[in-house]
């Protein structure tokens, strides 16, 4: 019984910061000692739809960047994960550690170097430039998750399918992909969320011209309109929560997540 | 790992070993190439800027002046100390609490685990806003205290955000990282064969002995990996201490950012030198971890 009480307590504490967000997003002039606002309003939510708040623009840019980054890191992570998960070769541990550096080492110095190059390439302050730097944290996670899934993968199925006359493309789409699907879902979830939530990389390379949702939120935060800030904050949670719910089944796959626990 | 080598493979049985190895390098090439070009290349360009070999003001005299300026920056040591303090305390606490939470959730239902992962997909910025509106002197908790009659005004509420002890920053990281570490540890726990623990209990080990001598050693590599990622992230984090932390001293990433965006462009090499010093510290941490892990492997082989 104490076990369940403890779990409920933990969940309650984890949910605590969401309460003021929810209340503020519907509150009209909620001054200090009031525990509950005296007046409610939908004006903050209506304001989101106005082009002046730039929320719709931010939502679309965030979505485009996160989806492209996810697809690109999947394309790169699939072969890399296969190599690390299935093949023994000299220098494997070193290469694996090298692939992980971007998620452990501070990107600040690197960003200043990359920015120097991007300015010369005309990519500073463009969506393409932002996607490029978002690949730095997403590829390592994708590779980690997929390598762990491939480590439990039996290539015998592929051999079998090949010997029965399937083409390489058929083998991949009908044999390999279904078998590694949980890993692909978890890897894609991580990549999407990292890109969607990324602040510092976009802040540096976006140069104020790429306006993702975190940029919108950061700008509004300086303004001090708590109601609007809360409404934008809640909006930027929605895609991640939806994705998490959709992937909840795959998140129980220990092979996919064990990869992150085996750096 | 590498089970593919052991397994019989009728079609490829005749292929020489190094052919498979070359295939591995080829498969890794895109990932290693992109990371090498972006991260490694970026670091090299940063270094060249810091010694004055290249720069936005054109190439200058090559020197290590920027590093001297960085080390003698009066704020440098205090900022480094603050960054280490936040990273060590937050990583340590979230790791210990996550081990507990993972064990609690181990036999709990799917929905309980999912609810405990709630902060996982939440952007740090949203967490920051939530914590500000919750813990600031006019926040929800302060209002609650006032209405309970525990405080007479918002002045009486202890300062928990932008405070010198960085309580708000620590609480934010605990809130955000405990679900992450717990998720990884739960996956590790699920892959552990429960027979070992049952055996230990049958042979008379107490619950505590069973946890300390059987369960925890099997979780060790998962704990090390997860805390390495968390430490690296917190040590390099920018927006959380920027918005929730103390204004003086500031963490190292904020010091780097301030120097980099200084209107005095001649301060740029110093900013980049500071950034490189910051990266070196995280690289040292990785080296320490891989030493810990390799020592672990050796001791296992020794048994």
Interface residues (C-beta under 8 A of the other chain):
Chain A: X3 X4 X6 X7 X10 X11 X13 X14 X15 X16 X17 X18 X19 X20 X21 X23 X24 X32 X33 X34 X35 X75 X76 X77 X79 X80 X82 X83 X84 X85 X86 X87 X88 X89 X90 X92 X95 X97 X98 X99 X100 X101 X102 X103 X104 X105 X106 X107 X108 X109 X110 X111 X112 X113 X114 X116 X117 X132 X133 X135 X136 X139 X140 X143 X151 X154 X155 X156 X159 X162 X163 X193 X196 X197 X199 X200 X203 X213 X214 X217 X218 X221 X226 X229 X230 X233 X234 X236 X237 X240 X241 X243 X244 X248 X251 X252 X254 X255 X256 X257 X258 X260 X261 X262 X263
Chain B: X1 X2 X3 X4 X5 X7 X9 X10 X11 X12 X20 X21 X23 X24 X25 X27 X28 X30 X31 X32 X34 X35 X36 X38 X39 X41 X42 X43 X44 X45 X46 X47 X48 X49 X54 X56 X101 X104 X105 X108 X110 X112 X113 X114 X115 X116 X117 X118 X119 X120 X121 X122 X123 X124 X125 X126 X127 X128 X129 X130 X131 X133 X134 X138 X139 X140 X142 X143 X144 X146 X147 X154 X175 X179 X183 X184 X185 X186 X187 X188 X190 X191 X221 X222 X224 X225 X226 X228 X229 X231 X232 X233 X235 X236 X238 X239 X243 X253 X256 X257 X260 X271 X272 X275 X276 X278 X279 X281 X282 X283 X285 X286 X289 X290
